[in-house]
Amino acid sequence: MKHDTITPYNSQQEKKEQVAQMFDNIANRYDLLNSILSLGIHKGWRKKCVNILKTKQPKFILDVATGTGDFAVECAKLNPEKITGIDISAGMMNFGKEKVKKLNLDHLISFELGNAETVNFPDSSFDAIVVGFGVRNFQNLEKGLSNLYRMLKPNGQLLVLEFSYPTNVFIKAGYNFYFSYIIPLVGKLFSKDTRAYAYLTKSVKAFPNNEHFVAVMNNCGYKQTSYKTLSFGIAAIYAGSK
Ligand SMILES: C[S@@+](CC[C@H](N)C(=O)[O-])C[C@H]1O[C@@H](n2cnc3c(N)ncnc32)[C@H](O)[C@@H]1O
């Protein structure tokens, strides 16, 4: 099944609307479930991305699909001038806004409602753009990545963090079991939206990973593209520049 036809609710609504509704529904449990389901590993993955950006010293950073703002908060360690988080789910960003205020980072990080595919910051606005676990949810992946390319400054850096799938047979077996049974079960127990966690499993399986995702980046114009797998291939960081 093609990845962009996978939707949370299989309803008549466009994927974008279903995804926004799903994240609004799970927003109050998102941070908790993220930590339970990934056993906290996801924090280290975002740190790795931010370490890659250290040498570039980006001043203006866009965090696409910012959700509850964890990636934006991690990017604050780079001492940039401004971080902008955009997302299609106001519910997720409300939790992000609270978090950022508590951390006294509200002078640095701001949130705006915006879709990666259509948001219209001027061309060449950002030194770095990061997307954490967001691209898989785009309605049109190429359109989203091309719009991000447009908003990057020349030599600007895109970093995408996304689930991937391992190649080692033993790890793969454990991974499949975890994604097929444990995640939907925990989702059912802790979240009022059971379909959200079933969608996570389906969307990860159908999404182009590793060299397949790099090929999509290349098609969208990115240069010096590469990927690095994390934690036995469970996730990957994709890099590309303009
Ligand atoms: C799994 S959460 C990731 C949140 C955060 N980046 C993190 O690392 O925890 C995915 C987020 O992507 C957002 N999203 C999905 N499609 C989007 C789009 N086309 N444009 C902007 N945000 C989008 C969802 O609303 C959701 O908040």
The ligand as an ORCA input file, in Angstrom:
! r2SCAN-3c Opt
* xyz 0 1
  C       4.651     12.180     15.987
  S       4.394     13.895     16.177
  C       6.026     14.493     16.312
  C       6.166     15.700     17.193
  C       7.598     16.184     17.440
  N       8.255     16.606     16.227
  C       8.444     15.146     18.140
  O       9.585     14.930     17.706
  O       7.987     14.596     19.150
  C       3.983     14.330     14.528
  C       3.438     15.750     14.391
  O       3.396     16.049     12.978
  C       2.317     16.934     12.769
  N       2.065     16.977     11.329
  C       1.626     15.975     10.542
  N       1.538     16.360      9.271
  C       1.957     17.654      9.235
  C       2.101     18.608      8.198
  N       1.798     18.314      6.937
  N       2.592     19.824      8.521
  C       2.890     20.142      9.805
  N       2.761     19.282     10.826
  C       2.298     18.045     10.550
  C       1.232     16.329     13.645
  O       0.177     17.202     13.889
  C       2.030     15.959     14.896
  O       2.004     16.960     15.867
*
